[in-house]
Structures are given as C-alpha cells and as structure tokens.
Amino acid sequence: MIAVNILKILTLKAEGMMFRVFILLIGFGLAVSGGVSLIMYLNLLTTGMNYQEYFSFISTRVECYLLIVGMIFIAASVYTPKNQKHQ
C-alpha cells in the first residue's frame, strides 16, 4: 500500500505519460522475475515436498515477492488518475 501511495505522489508530480509507461515496464519486469522464480521453485514438489512446505519455503524467499511488487507497480501505473490541470 505504501508503494501505491509513493507512486501516486510521483505520478502526480511527473508530467506526461512516459513516467507511467516507465513504471509499467519496471513492474512488468519485476512480475516476470517473480513469476519465473515461483515456477522454478515448483521443481521442489518433485523432490517430495508437499504444498504446505512449498508455500512455507517460498514465503522466505525474497525473489518470490517480486511478483507481488510488480503487480502493484502495474496496477498503480494503470489505475492512478491522470494529473489534470484546471485553468
């Protein structure tokens, strides 16, 4: 939630759509990295881990949180309102 508030402040201060596109691309890259990590760690299920141990393991890995952070960045860049100047 803090990241969304920071992005709202930065988006309101930045002029134009390029900043929002930049945040969208950064979020997409983070989401892809986190998703690939989660898929990579699915191989642990073939070694005999059950789902509870798998979710416990990935909750301790920092790179698995990149998926969530990336999705927050994407949502913030898409759904924050434009800065409209009233004249």
C-alpha positions in Angstrom: 0.0 0.0 0.0 2.9 2.3 0.7 4.3 1.7 -2.8 1.0 2.7 -4.3 0.9 6.0 -2.3 4.5 6.7 -3.3 3.7 6.0 -7.0 0.6 8.3 -6.8 2.8 11.1 -5.5 5.4 10.6 -8.1 2.9 10.2 -10.9 1.2 13.5 -9.9 4.5 15.3 -9.9 5.7 13.9 -13.2 4.4 15.3 -16.4 3.3 13.2 -19.4 2.7 9.5 -19.9 6.3 8.5 -20.2 6.7 8.2 -16.4 3.7 5.9 -16.2 5.0 3.8 -19.1 8.3 3.5 -17.3 6.7 2.4 -14.1 4.6 -0.1 -16.1 7.7 -1.6 -17.7 9.5 -1.8 -14.4 6.5 -3.5 -12.8 6.3 -5.9 -15.7 9.9 -6.8 -15.4 9.6 -7.4 -11.6 6.4 -9.5 -12.1 8.1 -11.7 -14.7 11.2 -12.2 -12.5 9.0 -13.2 -9.5 6.8 -15.5 -11.6 9.8 -17.3 -13.1 11.1 -17.8 -9.6 7.9 -19.3 -8.4 7.8 -21.6 -11.4 11.4 -22.6 -10.9 10.7 -23.4 -7.3 7.8 -25.7 -8.3 10.5 -28.3 -9.0 10.8 -28.7 -5.2 7.4 -30.5 -5.3 9.0 -33.3 -7.3 11.6 -33.8 -4.6 8.9 -34.9 -2.1 7.8 -31.6 -0.6 4.1 -31.1 0.0 2.3 -27.9 -0.7 2.5 -26.6 2.9 6.3 -27.0 2.9 6.4 -25.4 -0.6 4.4 -22.3 0.4 6.4 -22.1 3.6 9.7 -22.1 1.6 8.7 -19.6 -1.0 7.4 -17.2 1.7 11.0 -17.0 3.0 12.5 -16.2 -0.5 12.8 -12.5 -1.3 12.7 -13.0 -5.1 9.2 -14.6 -4.9 7.8 -11.3 -3.6 8.9 -9.6 -6.8 5.7 -10.9 -8.4 3.5 -9.1 -5.9 5.6 -5.9 -6.0 5.5 -5.9 -9.8 1.7 -6.4 -9.9 1.3 -3.4 -7.5 3.5 -1.3 -9.8 1.5 -2.3 -12.8 -1.8 -1.6 -11.1 -0.6 1.7 -9.8 0.6 2.9 -13.2 -2.6 1.8 -14.9 -5.2 2.9 -12.4 -3.9 6.1 -10.9 -5.8 9.1 -12.3 -4.1 11.5 -14.7 -2.9 14.8 -13.4 -5.3 17.2 -14.9 -4.6 20.9 -14.6 -7.6 23.2 -14.2 -7.2 26.5 -15.9 
